[in-house]
Amino acid sequence: MKKLFATFTVVAMLAFSSVAVAQEPEAAPAAEAAVEQVDQSAPVEEVAAPAAEEEAGGLVALHKTLKTKFIEGGAGFMALTLITLVFGLALCIERIMYLSLSKTNTKVLLAKIEEALNTKGIDAALEVCRETRGPVASIFYQGLSRYNEGIDVVEKTVASYGGVQLGLLEKNLSWITLFIAIAPSLGFLGTIIGMIEAFDKIQQVGDISATVVAGGIKVALLTTLLGLIIAVILQLFYNYILSLIEGLVNEMEDSSISLLDIVVAYDKKQK
């Protein structure tokens, strides 16, 4: 048995060595091809490096241009206009996060409530609502908690608390609209200030020339431009927030009707 095992080992070693020797000539051209590919890719890397440097240089130039225009527009006034963007974006991000976390899979929630009602009763359904996050679950909880007072009371409670949840969804929207209005207003105010400076220079010099009024007009145009850009950005976020609220409200109304149907069916079974 040992001799047979040794014979198999020797044969396997010879076969492996023969395969390795046979693959060596094939491996050589593959290695040469790999070297050629590396050599061919070298110019690409050399071309890519200047391209990256050029792109970085473009970003630096853009940053310098924006910084220059910011200073030319009046650093203090431009900074005041940018503050509206900072506060407006902060409120928009807060609303988007809140509304995103307020979304609930109403179909799953309704199925759990219906199963809990049919198996364990109102207390189990209330527990399901308590463990679920979102305004829809809160509305359901308030409605089911008044079940002992009658179906009509449940319906009125759901409608009333739906208005409360709508107010929570629309929280801080008035502040966002305020910043949308303030940003271009500050820009127009900068326009007026710039024009006043231009006329002051004309009065001092006693002559109208492009060089005299150019500085004031530039301030006017830059502040107005910044204010309008900020207003457009905030308006886009505001409309997106409104679309989220509209979707949640539709979901709340539709699921509330389904909840009432489930409660009515459960009440008939109890009677």
C-alpha positions as CSV (number, residue, x, y, z in Angstrom):
1,M,0.0,0.0,0.0
2,K,2.8,2.3,0.8
3,K,4.5,1.6,-2.5
4,L,1.3,2.2,-4.4
5,F,0.9,5.6,-2.6
6,A,4.5,6.5,-3.3
7,T,4.0,5.6,-7.0
8,F,1.0,7.8,-7.2
9,T,2.9,10.6,-5.5
10,V,5.8,10.4,-8.0
11,V,3.4,10.3,-11.0
12,A,1.5,13.3,-9.7
13,M,4.8,15.3,-9.2
14,L,6.0,14.4,-12.7
15,A,2.6,15.4,-14.2
16,F,2.6,18.7,-12.3
17,S,6.2,19.5,-13.4
18,S,5.4,18.7,-17.0
19,V,2.3,21.0,-16.9
20,A,4.4,23.8,-15.4
21,V,7.1,23.4,-18.0
22,A,4.5,23.4,-20.8
23,Q,2.9,26.6,-19.4
24,E,6.2,28.5,-19.1
25,P,6.4,29.3,-22.9
26,E,2.8,30.4,-22.8
27,A,3.4,32.6,-19.7
28,A,6.2,34.4,-21.3
29,P,4.2,36.1,-24.1
30,A,1.5,36.9,-21.5
31,A,4.1,38.6,-19.4
32,E,5.4,40.5,-22.4
33,A,1.9,41.6,-23.3
34,A,1.3,42.8,-19.7
35,V,4.5,44.8,-19.9
36,E,3.4,46.3,-23.2
37,Q,0.1,47.3,-21.7
38,V,1.8,49.0,-18.8
39,D,4.0,50.8,-21.3
40,Q,1.0,51.8,-23.3
41,S,-0.9,53.0,-20.3
42,A,2.0,55.2,-19.1
43,P,1.2,58.0,-21.6
44,V,-2.4,57.9,-20.5
45,E,-1.4,58.5,-17.0
46,E,0.9,61.2,-18.1
47,V,-2.0,62.8,-20.0
48,A,-4.4,62.3,-17.0
49,A,-2.0,64.0,-14.6
50,P,-2.0,67.4,-16.4
51,A,-5.8,67.1,-16.9
52,A,-6.2,66.7,-13.1
53,E,-3.9,69.6,-12.5
54,E,-5.9,71.7,-15.0
55,E,-9.2,70.8,-13.3
56,A,-7.8,71.7,-9.9
57,G,-6.5,74.9,-11.3
58,G,-9.9,75.7,-12.7
59,L,-11.5,75.1,-9.2
60,V,-8.9,77.4,-7.6
61,A,-9.6,80.1,-10.3
62,L,-13.3,79.8,-9.7
63,H,-12.8,80.1,-6.0
64,K,-10.7,83.2,-6.5
65,T,-13.2,84.7,-8.8
66,L,-16.1,84.2,-6.4
67,K,-14.0,85.6,-3.6
68,T,-13.2,88.7,-5.6
69,K,-16.8,89.3,-6.6
70,F,-17.9,88.8,-3.0
71,I,-15.5,91.5,-1.8
72,E,-16.4,93.8,-4.7
73,G,-20.1,93.5,-3.9
74,G,-19.3,94.7,-0.3
75,A,-18.2,92.0,2.1
76,G,-20.5,93.1,4.9
77,F,-23.6,93.4,2.8
78,M,-22.9,90.2,0.9
79,A,-22.3,88.3,4.1
80,L,-25.6,89.5,5.5
81,T,-27.3,88.2,2.4
82,L,-25.5,84.8,2.7
83,I,-26.8,84.5,6.3
84,T,-30.3,84.2,4.9
85,L,-29.1,81.2,2.8
86,V,-27.5,79.5,5.8
87,F,-30.6,79.9,8.1
88,G,-33.0,79.0,5.2
89,L,-31.1,75.9,4.3
90,A,-30.9,74.8,8.0
91,L,-34.7,75.0,8.2
92,C,-35.2,73.2,4.9
93,I,-32.9,70.4,5.9
94,E,-34.6,70.1,9.3
95,R,-38.0,69.9,7.6
96,I,-36.8,67.3,5.0
97,M,-35.4,65.1,7.8
98,Y,-38.5,65.4,9.9
99,L,-40.9,64.6,7.0
100,S,-38.7,61.7,5.8
101,L,-38.8,60.2,9.3
102,S,-42.6,60.8,9.4
103,K,-43.3,58.4,6.5
104,T,-45.1,55.2,7.6
105,N,-46.0,52.0,5.7
106,T,-49.7,52.5,6.2
107,K,-50.7,49.2,4.6
108,V,-48.6,47.2,7.0
109,L,-49.8,49.3,9.9
110,L,-53.4,48.8,9.0
111,A,-52.9,45.1,8.7
112,K,-51.3,44.9,12.1
113,I,-54.1,46.9,13.7
114,E,-56.8,44.8,12.0
115,E,-55.1,41.6,13.2
116,A,-54.6,43.0,16.7
117,L,-58.3,44.0,16.9
118,N,-59.5,40.6,15.7
119,T,-57.3,38.7,18.1
120,K,-56.7,40.7,21.2
121,G,-58.9,43.8,21.0
122,I,-58.5,47.5,21.3
123,D,-55.6,47.4,23.8
124,A,-53.5,45.4,21.4
125,A,-54.3,47.8,18.6
126,L,-53.3,50.8,20.7
127,E,-50.0,49.0,21.5
128,V,-49.3,48.6,17.8
129,C,-49.9,52.3,17.3
130,R,-47.8,53.2,20.2
131,E,-44.8,51.3,18.9
132,T,-45.1,52.8,15.4
133,R,-43.4,56.1,14.5
134,G,-45.1,58.8,12.5
135,P,-48.1,61.1,12.4
136,V,-50.4,58.4,10.9
137,A,-49.8,56.1,13.9
138,S,-50.4,59.0,16.3
139,I,-53.8,59.8,14.6
140,F,-54.8,56.1,14.8
141,Y,-53.8,56.0,18.5
142,Q,-56.0,59.0,19.3
143,G,-58.9,57.6,17.4
144,L,-58.8,54.1,18.8
145,S,-58.4,55.5,22.4
146,R,-61.9,56.9,22.0
147,Y,-63.5,53.7,20.8
148,N,-65.6,53.2,23.9
149,E,-67.3,56.6,23.2
150,G,-68.7,55.5,19.9
151,I,-67.8,55.4,16.2
152,D,-68.8,59.0,15.7
153,V,-66.4,60.2,18.4
154,V,-63.6,58.1,16.8
155,E,-64.3,59.7,13.4
156,K,-64.2,63.3,14.9
157,T,-61.1,62.5,16.9
158,V,-59.3,61.3,13.8
159,A,-60.3,64.4,11.8
160,S,-59.4,66.8,14.6
161,Y,-56.0,65.2,15.4
162,G,-55.3,65.1,11.7
163,G,-55.4,68.9,11.7
164,V,-52.9,68.9,14.7
165,Q,-50.5,66.7,12.8
166,L,-50.8,68.8,9.7
167,G,-49.8,71.8,11.7
168,L,-46.7,69.9,13.0
169,L,-45.8,69.0,9.4
170,E,-46.0,72.6,8.3
171,K,-43.9,73.9,11.2
172,N,-41.2,76.5,10.3
173,L,-42.5,76.8,6.7
174,S,-43.3,80.5,7.4
175,W,-39.7,81.1,8.4
176,I,-38.5,79.6,5.1
177,T,-40.8,81.8,3.1
178,L,-39.5,84.8,5.1
179,F,-35.9,84.0,4.1
180,I,-37.1,83.5,0.5
181,A,-38.5,87.0,0.6
182,I,-35.7,88.6,2.5
183,A,-32.8,87.4,0.2
184,P,-33.9,89.3,-2.9
185,S,-35.0,92.2,-0.8
186,L,-31.5,92.6,0.6
187,G,-30.2,92.3,-2.9
188,F,-32.4,95.2,-4.1
189,L,-31.4,97.1,-1.0
190,G,-27.8,96.7,-2.1
191,T,-28.8,97.9,-5.6
192,I,-30.2,101.1,-4.1
193,I,-27.1,101.6,-1.9
194,G,-24.8,101.0,-4.9
195,M,-26.7,103.5,-7.1
196,I,-26.6,106.1,-4.3
197,E,-22.8,105.6,-4.1
198,A,-22.6,106.0,-7.8
199,F,-24.5,109.3,-7.7
200,D,-22.4,110.5,-4.8
201,K,-19.3,110.0,-6.8
202,I,-20.8,111.8,-9.8
203,Q,-21.7,114.7,-7.5
204,Q,-18.2,114.8,-6.1
205,V,-16.5,114.7,-9.5
206,G,-19.0,116.9,-11.2
207,D,-18.9,114.8,-14.4
208,I,-20.5,111.5,-15.6
209,S,-18.1,108.9,-16.8
210,A,-18.0,105.1,-16.8
211,T,-15.1,104.9,-14.4
212,V,-16.9,107.0,-11.9
213,V,-20.2,105.0,-11.8
214,A,-18.8,101.6,-12.5
215,G,-18.0,100.8,-8.9
216,G,-21.5,101.6,-7.6
217,I,-23.3,99.8,-10.4
218,K,-21.1,96.7,-9.8
219,V,-22.1,96.6,-6.2
220,A,-25.7,97.0,-7.2
221,L,-25.6,94.2,-9.7
222,L,-23.6,91.7,-7.5
223,T,-25.8,92.1,-4.4
224,T,-29.0,91.7,-6.5
225,L,-27.5,88.6,-8.3
226,L,-26.6,87.0,-4.9
227,G,-30.1,87.7,-3.5
228,L,-31.9,86.2,-6.5
229,I,-29.7,83.1,-6.5
230,I,-30.4,82.5,-2.8
231,A,-34.1,83.0,-3.3
232,V,-34.2,80.5,-6.2
233,I,-32.3,77.9,-4.1
234,L,-34.6,78.2,-1.1
235,Q,-37.7,78.2,-3.3
236,L,-36.7,74.9,-4.8
237,F,-36.2,73.4,-1.4
238,Y,-39.5,74.9,-0.3
239,N,-41.4,73.4,-3.2
240,Y,-39.9,70.0,-2.5
241,I,-41.0,70.2,1.2
242,L,-44.5,71.1,0.1
243,S,-44.6,68.0,-2.1
244,L,-43.5,65.8,0.8
245,I,-46.2,67.4,3.0
246,E,-48.8,66.9,0.3
247,G,-47.9,63.2,0.0
248,L,-48.1,62.7,3.8
249,V,-51.5,64.4,4.0
250,N,-53.0,62.3,1.3
251,E,-51.6,59.2,3.0
252,M,-53.1,60.3,6.3
253,E,-56.5,61.0,4.8
254,D,-56.6,57.7,2.9
255,S,-55.4,55.6,5.8
256,S,-57.9,57.3,8.2
257,I,-60.8,56.2,6.0
258,S,-59.4,52.6,6.0
259,L,-59.0,52.7,9.8
260,L,-62.7,53.8,10.2
261,D,-63.8,50.9,8.0
262,I,-61.8,48.5,10.2
263,V,-63.2,49.9,13.4
264,V,-66.8,49.7,12.0
265,A,-66.3,46.1,11.0
266,Y,-64.8,45.3,14.5
267,D,-67.7,47.0,16.2
268,K,-70.2,45.0,14.2
269,K,-68.5,41.8,15.3
270,Q,-68.6,42.9,19.0
271,K,-72.4,43.5,18.7
